[in-house]
Amino acid sequence: METGRNPASGPKKSPFTPKAIIHQRFAAKACYKVEEVQEVVQNGCPGLVIPQKGPCLYRCTLQLPEFSVVSEVFKRKKDAEQSAAEKAIQKLGIQPKEDNLTVEQAWDELAGRLSYLLSIEFLSSIHPLSGHFRAALQRGGHLNGFISVAAIAAFDAKINSLCKYINPEVEWNQFLVMSLIIEAAKRLANALMFSEEKLSLQRLNPHPPEIIHSLLKNESSLPESISIEAVRIPSSAEKIVEPSILDASFGNYYLDAIAKELGVKDASKVLISRTIGKASSETRLYFCAPESITIGPSSELHMKLASSFREFNAIATYLSGQEIYGDAILASVGYTWKSTDLSYEDLSLRAYYRILANKIPSGIYKLSREAILAAELPTTFTTRSNWRGSFPRDILCTFCRQHRLSEPVFSSDSFEPLPDLPGRKRLRDTASSGDEINEGGLAATATATAVAQGGCTLVYRCTVKIYSKCQDLILLCSPKESYKKQTDAIHNAALKVLLWLDRFLDKVDMSVEEMTSSAKGLEVLIYPQQFVKEFSSCQFLPKYRWSSATLTDSSLCSSYSNVQKNTLEDEVASVRISGEYSGTTPSNGSLVCVTYNIYLVTEREGIKEQLEGSEEFEFEIGSGATSPVLEAVVTQMSIDQSACFTMELPSTEIVLAVARDSTTVLSLLSSGTCTMKCEVTLLRVTVPLEDRMEQALFSPPLSKQRVEYALQHIRESCAASLVDFGCGSGSLLESLLAYQTSLEKIVGVDISQKALARAAKILHSKLNGNIEAEQPTNRIKSAILYKGSILTCDSRLCGYDIATCLEVIEHMEEHEACLFGDIVLSSFCPQILIVSTPNYEYNVILQNSSPQYQEEDPDEKSQQQSCKFRNHDHKFEWTRQQFCQWASELALRHNYDVEFSGVGGEPNKEPGFASQIAVFRRKDGSPANADFTKHFDVIWEWSSSSNSRS
């Protein structure tokens, strides 16, 4: 059972880590040396005696001046280092100091801290707050030497930590921190003065003039004129976000400059947010303190926050996580731990909109790829090797930090497959480890250890829980899918959460019913009351719509149902593809690499302003990792071809998030004649792992051997008609066009419209070329492509001479493969049906003979498995016995004969063929009557009569 910190109990400060204690004592004299320890384990595949690498383990040696120690063995390097440091501490007899203060002790420490902050020693130190004290000494008139309580509360972590011991609620209430500082200051009435009017502190005894002169002399080397670009975020929804310039020249306190920009008297009237974005940055929001402030008897600040005097600032509140009224300034300026000089960066509109994007899952992913317009958060996690950008787990951790939630908790359950069906995904629960996994790494289960030692092969399921800072559970995701690798289970569960959060943030005003219903589809459970409380500030945000762009004129994904149009180009008029067709085109699962550039274009003036581009942008086809329009265009291209097309113009805010020159871009957008164009060139196509292995180990490749096998049966049967179930991009149909056969009619069926679009383009080109040839290579008279599921019936496919289904059924669930067989043989009734599928028993040879072609993930060394499926998309892979049983029972039920063969391998030599094939032949002469409904859509149709030369 999970438990969280009770906020009312006060902070529980962790003691120093062992490494920190050693560093305090020995500093650079402590030397850590980590070595990798490799264990050899037995293979998990019965009967296969091939040694395999075990998990990567680490051991650390810590060398100190007087002795050295060696750690135990751990899965992570940092665990080994901490273990070595802990052993050294024990040997040295050091007792780590407990740091738990009582409330009264915390008050004393707080007063002591304030006294130190106003000391000469602190004034010359390098600290984020010391620069403010030095700047305060340069202020003129009655402000000289005064530093605002808000600055102390914002820039000193030690002050905030001590305040938490007194009242844990300070973590969510900045004004409460300020109240406690004021109360502590009253305890130092003999040393410092508090000004209620200025909400500031000042030393009673000024620093000696020589000290001040020395400090000013050191800072005189700074530029006399410093202009810092910032962003003004208006509270009114009717006003736009705009750039602002801060004057932080020498002698001008930058908080006073911000106060001037906000229209208040001085820095004492400016409140400061936590850091925005990365914790290491100095990007913060600066906003006006409420106009009416009174101090109670216990120094409690009572601030009038009524919106009557100042409008609620929704965007600033969303960014900071605290209520902000009135305009706010977003600036990246301040003092750091690195130098006494003022640190600053210009913060442009581009940076501002990127900060907003970094609060949304899809935005975090887009920024990790530096491709806001081209990239999309993938809808599926396939393999680590094909994933580009930040991983789902890391994105979710970033999202939780951005929204000030607790780190997500990942809990893994381990399972083992049914022992009698080695290739199936049906699993039985053997152990529910419930191991919690946090940001530190993955938990090691007892059963996982058994795998490493040569025991059963496990699969994993992951549950994700998200808690508020108050430890209220707000979201739970518990997917049913299981995976062979623990990291895959974690990333897939995290991705489901991210996809739903994206959906929610796109429509934050959805009702509780909508919220729970949409979450259920992704196996996410929402706790509405707690969830809405945490994301209440999102409901006021404007809709920037970070969703993907689409083609403006006609989409490549549109149906090719208009059979009157004989050329594919008529359907994709908005896309110009140039260059010779090389024959290598992307398919589902392919990893492609493109060069692209996206521009803002005004045709009338001929202006072309680049927004985004990349020399090498990789993404996996079919995973949703890029803009649908970009993927749709790329799938129509072959290597070295280029395309130019017009995309829908996104919102101004998204354009500004990528524009490096916001002034020029805003001018172009205001003209009203802008369009957005993309130029793309396909550089490389990396086919899926299965295809690479087959091409490397078989000559000719297995895919070609399967075509030749089908061709042999076409010739022997003198078949005139053929239907290919699951035709994909038409590779089999295209290959058949190169041979002289008896075929006159060919048909392809697939559920993927994009794959059918590629097939249409290829077949159209080759069939027209065949007509124009002096000596045609085939006598095809008609060709049709249908879109539909091969698990449904359609009378137009009844009674074909030959039907093929090559390497398709393994992409279904097993019960669907059984249903497919029944539908084809009972309803479509082809004379011959050829079905091929991978032989699971052959995987051992494939995967151990070609390690250079395996997609090994970094963590796979610790989870090496002997008999993986050939493709991550395979739902099952059958052994010869399983395939034989399926096909024999199917043939018996539907009055067919069946014979078995295969390609790649030898029939009488273990482990058989790489690709096993069943050939079904109908016993009776005529098919059954077909009186069922037409379910398929015609995507493309060709006939020799309508395409012949006039």
Secondary structure, 3 states (H helix, E strand, C coil): CCCCCCHHHCCCCCCCCHHHHHHHHHHHHCEEEEEEEEEEECCCCCCCCCCEEEEEEEEEEEECCCCEEECCCECCHHHHHHHHHHHHHHHHCCCCCCCCCCHHHHHHHHHHHHHHHCCHHHHCCCCCCHHHHHHHHCCCHHHCCCEEHHHHHHHCHHHHHHHHHHCHHHHHCHHHHHHHHHHHHHCCCCCEEEECCCCEEEECCCCCHHHHHHHHHHHCCCCCCCEEEEEEECCCCCCCCEEEEEECCCCCCHHHHHHHHHCCCCHHHEEEEEECCCCCCCEEEEEECCCCEEECCCCCEEECCCCCCCCECHHHHHHHCCCCECCEEEEEEECCCCCCCCEEECCCHHHHHHHHHCCCHHHHHHHHHCCCCCECCCCCCCCCCCCCCCCHHHHHHHHHHHCCCCCCEEEEEEEEECCCCCCCCCEEEEEEEEEEECCCCCCCCHHHHHHHCCCCCCEEEEEEEEECCCCCEEEEECCCCCECCHHHHHHHHHHHHHHHHHHHHHCCCCCHHHHHHHHHCCCEEECHHHHHHHCHHHHHCCCCCCCCCCECCCCCCCCCCCCCCCCHHHHCCCEEEECCCCCCCCCCCCEEEEEEEEEEEECCCCEEEEEEEEEEEEEECCCCCECHHHHHHHCCCCCCCEEEEEECCCCHHHHHHHCCCHHHHHHHHHCCCEEEEEEEEEEEEECCHHHHHHHHHCCCCHHHHHHHHHHHHHHHHCCCEEEEECCCCCHHHHHHCCCCCCCCEEEEEECCHHHHHHHHHHHHHHHHHHHHCCCCCCCCCEEEEEECCCCCCCHHHCCCCEEEEECCHHHCCHHHHHHHHHHHHHHHCCCEEEEEEEEHHHHHHHHHHCHHHCCCCHHHHHHCCCCCCCCCCCCCCECHHHHHHHHHHHHHHCCEEEEEEEECCCCCCCCCCCEEEEEEEECCCCCCCCCCCCCCEEEEEEEHHHHCCC
